[in-house]
Amino acid sequence: MTTAYERSSSPFGDYAGDFHPTFELKGASAPALPTPQNSSPLLRSHALPDEVLALEDGLGEPHTVSPTTAGVLPPPPSSPRRVRRSSSPKLVTQAQTGPPAADPIVTAIRTLVGDRHQPILVGRGRQTTLDLTRNHREVSRRHATIRWCKADRFELEVIGRNGVKVDGQLYPAGATVPLHDGQLVDFVGVRFTFRHPVLVTPVKRRLSRAVIEASAPSAAPVPPTTTSTRELPCVTTPAPTMDSTPPPTSSTDSPSLDASPPPAAELLALVVEAIVFSAKRSHTVADIYHALVQQQQHGKTPQGATEARWRLAIQELLAATPCFGRVVRRSKDATNRTADDLWYYEADQDSDPTRRAAYGSVVRTARRCTLKDTQYYFKPVPKHKPLKKWIYVQGKPADQSSPTKRRRADKSSSPV
């Protein structure tokens, strides 16, 4: 057996190391190589160990190409020529493997109720009004805002770059869309059914007026009047679920401080809540009254007789309820006025078992030192005459006035 070296042309150029050995057998013919049995023109999903799946240069369908030829052995897999030839863009095809890209997470449809008083910020994080959980990475931190505009309608302002779908139509970032009752809003897979808030106050007033007119006797029969649906806008909303956002509470749900004080049982619940969730342990009647004023989000601060009625009602309630402790104060403040008494809440003495169990572990008991009246003596601060910033003394030598002036005088008197 002899070995002959052949020099082949390469698209990468000729160099000294580009030789391929060819083996020849003397006295014997080259053995016949087996041919593939499968002659189907279709491309198989896998190749045999001695086959390569390839394409023609820009044309044709995939077919099976055998790297072996008669009398020439295939180059080894680690051959440099094989590596260079496989890097050619005409012969390398890359199939897409793995599952397709996952679709956005789609959740169940929930109910979103609008708010006429403050905007609703939809996104991810604690600073948002509606937090869409951290699992939805496609939702921006500030994705959209829903607010009640001056045109008597709700508007959706898209902020997130992935946009928002309203009834299946995608709106990009920066778009403003009017929202109507019953529309489907999709925040990149998190879907809500938008609902308008319920307006109860006008309906109640008209119904009460109708009952009064029906009960009052009349001399002549009054023909029945029909009321159109435009005058009484009554919107029915589905029952709220655990995942839905609760509708905003109107000012009629809690007693407004503009009116007379509520009954004793309702006022007791408000006073206990104001004391328990306050940072102070003991409160005066004025402190409790101001805490109730701050709880009214849309109410105005009452003045005059209304404030006096509320303070008197709170004073009588605190004195008549055994769950409130009292610290009698005889000390005087800086204006020589007797200080108000302090009140604190004792959960163990509360007659309501539900409130006692709820606030028993939350309320902070008053210390012994806070249950005593301490007298502080105030002494007025004497008034002093304003001090002059610079005092000039006539006839005083310059060298004795200040160190700075002495240095300046020495420099001026010294020869240059």
C-alpha positions in Angstrom: 0.0 0.0 0.0 1.3 3.4 -1.0 0.2 6.8 0.1 -0.2 9.8 -2.3 -0.8 13.4 -1.3 -3.2 15.5 -3.4 -3.4 19.3 -3.2 -7.0 20.5 -3.4 -8.3 23.9 -4.0 -10.1 25.6 -1.2 -12.3 28.7 -1.1 -10.2 29.8 1.9 -7.0 30.0 -0.1 -4.0 27.7 -0.7 -1.7 27.0 2.1 1.0 24.4 2.8 -1.0 22.3 5.2 -4.0 21.7 3.0 -3.2 18.1 1.9 -5.4 15.1 2.0 -3.9 11.6 1.9 -5.3 9.1 -0.6 -4.8 5.4 0.1 -4.4 3.0 -2.8 -4.2 -0.8 -2.6 -1.9 -2.5 -5.0 -3.0 -5.8 -6.5 -6.6 -5.4 -5.3 -9.6 -3.4 -6.3 -11.3 -1.0 -3.9 -14.1 -2.5 -2.1 -17.6 -1.5 -3.0 -19.2 0.8 -0.5 -22.8 0.0 0.5 -25.4 2.4 -0.9 -28.3 3.6 1.2 -31.4 1.4 1.1 -33.9 4.2 1.6 -34.2 6.1 -1.8 -37.2 8.2 -0.7 -36.8 11.8 -1.8 -38.3 12.9 1.6 -35.9 14.2 4.2 -35.6 12.0 7.3 -35.7 13.5 10.8 -32.3 11.9 11.6 -29.2 10.9 9.7 -27.2 7.7 9.7 -23.7 7.8 11.1 -22.1 8.2 7.7 -24.6 10.7 6.3 -25.1 14.5 6.4 -28.4 16.3 5.9 -27.8 19.3 3.7 -29.2 21.6 1.0 -28.1 22.4 -2.4 -26.6 25.9 -2.8 -29.7 28.0 -2.6 -32.0 25.6 -4.6 -33.8 22.3 -4.2 -35.3 20.4 -1.3 -33.3 18.7 1.5 -31.8 15.5 0.4 -29.4 12.9 1.7 -25.7 13.4 0.8 -23.2 10.7 1.4 -19.8 12.2 2.4 -17.9 9.1 1.0 -16.9 8.6 -2.6 -15.4 5.6 -4.3 -11.8 5.1 -3.2 -11.7 8.1 -0.9 -12.3 7.8 2.8 -14.3 10.6 4.6 -12.2 13.1 6.6 -12.3 12.6 10.4 -14.7 14.8 12.4 -11.8 16.7 14.0 -10.3 17.6 10.6 -9.7 21.4 10.2 -11.1 21.3 6.7 -14.3 19.8 8.0 -14.6 22.6 10.5 -14.0 25.3 7.9 -16.4 23.9 5.5 -19.1 23.5 8.1 -18.8 27.3 8.9 -19.9 28.2 5.4 -23.3 29.9 5.5 -24.5 27.9 2.4 -24.2 24.5 4.1 -25.2 25.2 7.7 -28.9 25.1 8.5 -30.2 25.5 12.1 -33.5 24.0 13.0 -35.6 25.6 15.7 -35.7 23.3 18.7 -37.6 23.5 22.0 -41.2 24.5 22.7 -42.6 27.7 21.3 -42.6 31.0 23.3 -45.0 30.9 26.2 -48.1 33.1 25.9 -48.8 35.7 28.6 -50.5 34.4 31.7 -54.2 34.6 31.4 -56.2 34.7 34.7 -59.9 34.6 35.5 -62.0 37.6 34.8 -62.5 39.8 37.9 -64.5 42.9 38.6 -63.0 46.4 38.7 -65.2 49.2 40.1 -64.2 52.8 39.2 -63.8 55.6 41.7 -65.2 59.1 41.1 -63.1 60.8 43.7 -59.5 59.6 43.2 -57.7 57.9 40.3 -56.9 54.2 40.2 -53.3 53.4 39.4 -52.8 49.9 37.9 -49.4 48.2 38.0 -47.0 46.3 40.2 -45.8 47.4 43.6 -47.0 49.0 46.8 -47.3 52.5 45.3 -50.2 51.3 43.1 -53.9 51.3 43.9 -54.4 47.9 42.1 -51.4 45.6 42.4 -51.4 42.9 39.7 -49.0 40.6 41.6 -45.3 40.3 40.8 -45.7 37.1 38.7 -46.8 39.1 35.7 -43.6 40.6 34.5 -45.2 41.9 31.3 -47.2 44.5 33.4 -45.2 47.7 34.1 -44.9 49.2 37.5 -47.1 52.1 36.4 -49.2 50.4 33.6 -52.4 52.4 33.4 -54.5 55.0 35.2 -58.3 55.1 35.5 -59.9 58.4 36.5 -63.2 60.3 36.4 -62.8 63.2 34.0 -64.8 66.4 33.6 -66.8 65.0 30.7 -68.7 62.8 33.2 -67.1 59.6 32.1 -64.2 57.3 33.1 -61.0 57.4 31.0 -58.2 54.9 30.8 -54.7 56.3 30.2 -52.2 53.7 29.0 -48.7 54.1 30.5 -47.1 50.7 30.1 -45.2 49.8 27.0 -47.1 46.5 26.4 -50.4 48.4 26.1 -53.9 47.5 27.3 -56.7 45.7 25.5 -60.3 47.1 25.8 -62.9 44.7 24.3 -60.1 42.9 22.4 -58.6 46.1 20.8 -55.0 46.9 21.8 -54.2 50.5 22.7 -50.4 51.4 22.9 -48.7 53.5 25.5 -49.9 57.1 25.6 -53.4 56.4 24.4 -56.5 57.6 26.3 -59.6 55.4 26.0 -63.1 56.2 27.4 -64.4 53.3 29.6 -68.0 52.3 29.7 -69.8 50.0 32.1 -69.4 46.3 31.3 -66.3 46.6 29.1 -63.6 43.9 29.3 -60.1 45.4 30.1 -57.1 43.2 29.6 -53.8 44.2 31.3 -51.4 41.8 29.5 -53.3 38.7 30.6 -55.0 40.0 33.8 -58.6 40.7 32.8 -61.2 42.7 34.5 -64.8 43.6 33.9 -65.1 47.4 34.4 -68.1 48.6 36.4 -69.4 52.1 37.3 -69.8 52.8 41.0 -73.3 52.6 42.5 -75.1 55.9 43.1 -77.3 55.4 46.0 -78.0 58.8 47.4 -80.2 60.3 44.6 -82.3 57.1 44.5 -82.8 57.0 48.2 -83.9 60.7 48.3 -86.5 60.2 45.5 -87.8 57.0 47.0 -88.3 58.6 50.4 -90.0 61.6 48.8 -92.3 59.2 46.9 -93.2 57.4 50.1 -94.0 60.7 51.9 -96.2 61.8 49.0 -98.0 58.5 48.9 -98.7 58.5 52.7 -100.0 62.1 52.8 -103.9 62.4 52.3 -105.0 64.4 49.3 -108.3 65.9 48.4 -108.3 64.8 44.7 -106.6 61.7 43.3 -103.3 62.4 41.8 -102.6 60.7 38.5 -99.6 58.3 38.6 -96.5 59.8 37.3 -93.9 57.8 35.4 -90.3 58.4 35.9 -87.9 57.8 33.0 -84.7 55.8 33.5 -82.7 58.9 32.6 -83.9 60.7 35.8 -83.1 57.7 38.1 -79.8 56.2 36.9 -79.6 52.9 38.9 -76.6 50.7 38.1 -76.7 47.1 39.4 -73.3 45.5 40.0 -72.6 41.8 40.6 -71.8 40.5 44.1 -68.2 41.4 45.0 -65.7 38.5 45.2 -62.6 38.1 47.2 -60.4 39.2 44.3 -62.5 42.2 43.3 -61.7 45.7 44.4 -64.3 47.0 46.9 -66.3 50.0 45.7 -65.5 53.3 47.3 -67.5 54.2 50.4 -69.5 57.3 50.0 -69.9 60.0 52.6 -73.4 58.7 53.5 -72.1 55.4 54.7 -70.5 56.9 57.8 -72.1 59.7 59.8 -71.1 63.1 58.5 -69.9 65.6 61.1 -72.0 68.3 59.4 -75.1 66.7 60.8 -76.1 65.9 64.4 -74.2 63.1 66.3 -75.3 59.5 65.6 -76.8 57.2 68.1 -74.8 56.1 71.1 -74.0 52.6 69.8 -72.6 53.9 66.5 -70.7 56.7 68.1 -69.2 54.3 70.6 -67.7 52.2 67.7 -66.3 55.4 66.1 -64.7 56.6 69.3 -63.1 53.2 70.1 -61.6 53.0 66.6 -60.2 56.5 66.9 -58.5 55.7 70.2 -57.2 52.3 69.3 -55.6 53.3 66.0 -54.0 56.5 67.4 -50.4 56.9 68.3 -51.2 58.3 71.7 -52.3 56.2 74.7 -54.6 58.8 76.3 -56.7 61.4 74.6 -58.7 64.5 75.4 -62.2 65.1 74.1 -60.7 67.5 71.6 -58.2 64.9 70.4 -61.0 62.3 69.8 -63.1 64.9 68.0 -60.3 65.9 65.6 -59.6 62.2 64.9 -63.2 61.7 63.9 -63.0 64.8 61.6 -59.9 63.3 59.9 -61.8 60.0 59.2 -64.3 61.9 57.1 -62.5 61.9 53.7 -65.0 64.1 51.8 -66.6 66.0 54.8 -65.9 69.5 55.8 -64.7 70.5 59.3 -67.9 71.7 61.2 -67.9 75.0 63.0 -70.0 76.6 65.7 -73.0 74.8 67.2 -72.3 71.6 65.3 -68.8 71.2 66.8 -70.2 71.9 70.3 -72.9 69.2 69.9 -70.4 66.6 68.9 -68.0 67.4 71.7 -70.8 67.2 74.3 -72.0 63.9 72.8 -68.5 62.5 73.0 -68.1 63.8 76.6 -71.3 62.1 77.7 -70.5 58.9 76.0 -67.0 58.6 77.6 -68.4 59.3 81.1 -71.3 56.8 80.7 -69.3 53.8 79.2 -67.3 51.6 81.6 -64.7 50.6 79.0 -63.2 54.1 79.1 -60.8 55.2 81.8 -60.4 58.8 83.0 -57.5 60.8 84.3 -58.7 63.8 86.2 -56.4 66.8 85.7 -56.2 69.8 88.0 -53.0 71.3 86.5 -52.9 74.4 84.4 -51.3 75.1 81.1 -49.2 78.1 80.0 -52.3 80.3 79.6 -53.4 79.6 83.2 -56.3 77.4 82.0 -57.2 74.1 83.6 -56.1 71.2 81.3 -58.7 68.8 79.9 -59.1 65.3 81.3 -57.5 62.4 79.6 -59.4 59.3 78.4 -58.1 55.8 77.5 -59.7 52.6 76.3 -59.7 49.4 78.4 -60.6 46.4 76.1 -61.2 44.1 79.1 -64.1 46.2 80.3 -65.8 46.3 76.9 -69.2 44.7 76.8 -69.0 43.8 73.1 -67.2 40.4 72.8 -66.4 40.9 69.1 -64.7 44.3 69.7 -63.0 43.0 72.8 -61.5 40.1 70.9 -60.5 42.2 68.0 -58.9 45.1 69.9 -57.6 43.2 72.9 -54.2 42.4 71.4 -54.0 45.7 69.4 -54.7 48.4 72.0 -51.8 49.6 74.1 -52.5 49.9 77.8 -51.7 53.2 79.4 -48.7 53.3 81.8 -48.9 54.2 85.4 -47.0 57.4 84.8 -49.5 58.5 82.2 -52.4 57.9 84.5 -51.2 60.6 86.9 -51.7 64.3 86.6 -48.4 66.1 86.5 -48.1 69.8 87.1 -45.8 71.8 84.9 -44.9 75.3 86.0 -44.5 77.8 83.2 -42.4 80.9 83.7 -42.5 83.7 81.1 -39.2 84.3 79.4 -37.9 87.9 80.1 -37.4 90.1 77.1 -33.9 91.4 76.5 -32.8 94.3 74.5 -31.4 93.3 71.1 -27.6 93.2 71.1 -25.7 95.3 68.5 -23.6 93.3 66.2 -20.7 95.8 66.1 -19.8 98.2 68.9 -17.5 101.1 67.9 -15.6 102.9 70.6 -14.3 106.3 69.8 -10.7 107.2 70.7 -9.7 103.5 71.0 -6.3 102.7 69.4 -6.5 100.5 66.4 -3.9 98.0 67.7 -6.1 97.3 70.8 -9.4 96.9 69.1 -9.0 93.3 67.7 -6.2 91.0 66.6 -7.2 91.4 63.0 -6.9 95.1 63.1 -3.5 94.9 64.9 -2.2 92.7 62.1 -3.5 95.1 59.4 -1.9 98.0 61.3 1.5 96.2 61.5 1.4 95.4 57.8 0.6 99.0 56.9 3.4 100.4 59.2 6.1 98.0 58.1 8.3 99.1 55.2 7.8 97.4 51.9 
